[in-house]
Amino acid sequence: RPFQTAVSPSGSEAYTSNGQSGTISVIDVTSLSVVATINIGGAPRAITFNASGTEAYVANAGSVDIVSTATRTVTGHISVPGNPTYLALNSSGTKLYVARVDASRGICVIDMQSRSLLTCTSLTGDPVGLALRSDTNLFTVYNDNSGYIATVANFSTATNQIIKTVRTRTSAPYQKAAGFAMNKAGTDMYVIGRSEEHTSELQSRETIS
């Protein structure tokens, strides 16, 4: 089933990851039709593009895969231990941040010039996304094991360390955070809660600094 869709910088195509089939569907946004299928293997998750739109980066099992948008083929792999799931690329395209879930939960940093893994930082719960603010701070939300509690983490891109955390509570029946969004100014974060029945609701708004 589809996991995530990312729109190319030109706005002409959308790439959708299909985790169960190990493919990427390329969609023409004008005709809303699938124009190509990229066989990537594994279980592709989040997708992001470089600024020029010449490459797409795909979180996959044990790696971040590099896709040429011109040839629609996989041209390389960057090894990332564990289960990479979410991605965020800084504005200069020099650093790619990777959120990992399950036993490997944490945030890894990739140097995109050398295309090598720089460092990884552990988290105590599974992250549900990533968001960059002005290339200086990376934010994620992860679920604590206690239930009805999630943590907003502020990660410094200068030190590659978490510098602040804020705990936020979801209310019954929404036991876990399922995702989040940040406003354009980077001052507020909105956390979505998910119930065991897989229904979702906006649960909290956190002011971040």
Phi, psi and omega in degrees: 000154180298141178254312182207151174239134177234136181266136180296156180304329179284343181080007184270335183226153173235138178253128179242128179272135179242098188296322185286327181265351181067037183229165171241125176268128176262121187245129172283118187285344177281311181271348183055043179233150177284120183256348178196156174232125180259119178277107185253338180079173179067218180226078184299142182238245185292152179229140170217156182251153167286168189298326181277348180079011181278339181225147170243142178247132188235123173289131183217176181293111177080006182196167163249122183265143181255126182242129172281123179284342178285314182263347182056046178227157175282123183251352180184169179222141172244117184292128175226115183300147174090219190236078177301135186228319182236151183228152170211127181251133180289167189294331180275351180076015183267338181229133175243126180259135187234125174263130180249147181241179181067215187297335182268013190311132179160190180237130177245154180240128178248132171278114185278349175282316177267350182054052180222156180283128180269308186197162175225143177239136183276151171238162181266001179209172182283124176289151181242019178155176177219148175211130177264144173237111176055026178064002182257334181225136176248132180243144172219162172239132177227153184271132173277158182284350185284345181085138179064011179234131172232159182238131172267124183246133176258115186250122180282126179282348177280319183256349185058039179225152174286126183252346180198143173230147177229126179272136179232143185253136170263155183252153180303140004268015185273092191279338184224154170286136181251344181175178179203165175219147179247142177288166187299325181285345181075024182257338183227144178236138181245124186254131178263131177260151181232138178266171177296336178274005176069024168269154185231156180202145174296121187254325184204158173236126182243131173276128187244152181217000000 
